[in-house]
Amino acid sequence: MMDLQNKTALITGATSGIGKATATLFAEKGAQLILCGRRQDRLGKLSEALSQKTNVHTLNFDVRDKEKVFQQIASLPEAFQHIDILINNAGNAHGLDPIQQGNTDDWEAMIDINVKGLLYVSKAVLPTMLERQSGHIINIGSTAGKEVYPNGNVYCASKHAVDALNQGMRIDLNGKGIRVGAINPGLVATEFSEVRFKGDSDRASKVYQGYTPLQPEDIADIILFAVTRPPHVNIADLTVMCLDQATSTIVNKR
């Protein structure tokens, strides 16, 4: 098993859910952190908390903003420029409507964040990994990238794209010393549903009632496992669901 001492990890969407849980766990394991997010207030609080355990640098940008992504990552202090691990975690769902009733703004947000944002950040980080012939990219996908469910249309399409990009990256970077893999969670109790339902907390909370969903810390543990395998081992594609979930639409609720 590898350890995270003297490793630098960049995490997008670091201020909540899986990103925050992963940042917290990585800090405990001694990784130096680059925390990226849209909400500066949350970035500041998380940085202050984790700085007691490790070195932390924050980057405040929206992954949809191509110029800001490249500008911010290029601005990293020398001590943080050697990125060993990239966690492409930023992503979201907007709306749950049949295709004929879909909101085009929602469609654009999902494609811009889940697909284009992942590409922008990866493109910005890869040059130094290629130069060193070393690095590890973890793409956070979804079970929605493995199947399609009613009214999931564009969200599922965006996560199918992540699945394809994960495979494409692994092929294109083969022989370059860079590991590439995806973690595809099912139902995880995060802000995901609240964002999808545009702040409707009652509707969002019902998504996770009647069973025990995955927690962000569960996914963080799996990410830690993936990045600490021996250098010759690559967790290429891993799907994880809670015990009560069989598919996106079959959940044992009591």
Secondary structure, DSSP 8 states (H G I E B T S, - for coil): ----TT-EEEESSTTSHHHHHHHHHHHHTT-EEEEEES-HHHHHHHHHHHTTTS-EEEEE--TT-HHHHHHHHHT--GGG----EEEE----------GGG--HHHHHHHHIIIIIIHHHHHHHHHHHHHHHT-EEEEEE--GGGT---TT-HHHHHHHHHHHHHHHHHHHHTTTTTEEEEEEEE-SB-SSHHHHHTTT-HHHHHHTTTTS--B-HHHHHHHHHHHHTS-TT----EEEE--TTBSSSS-B---
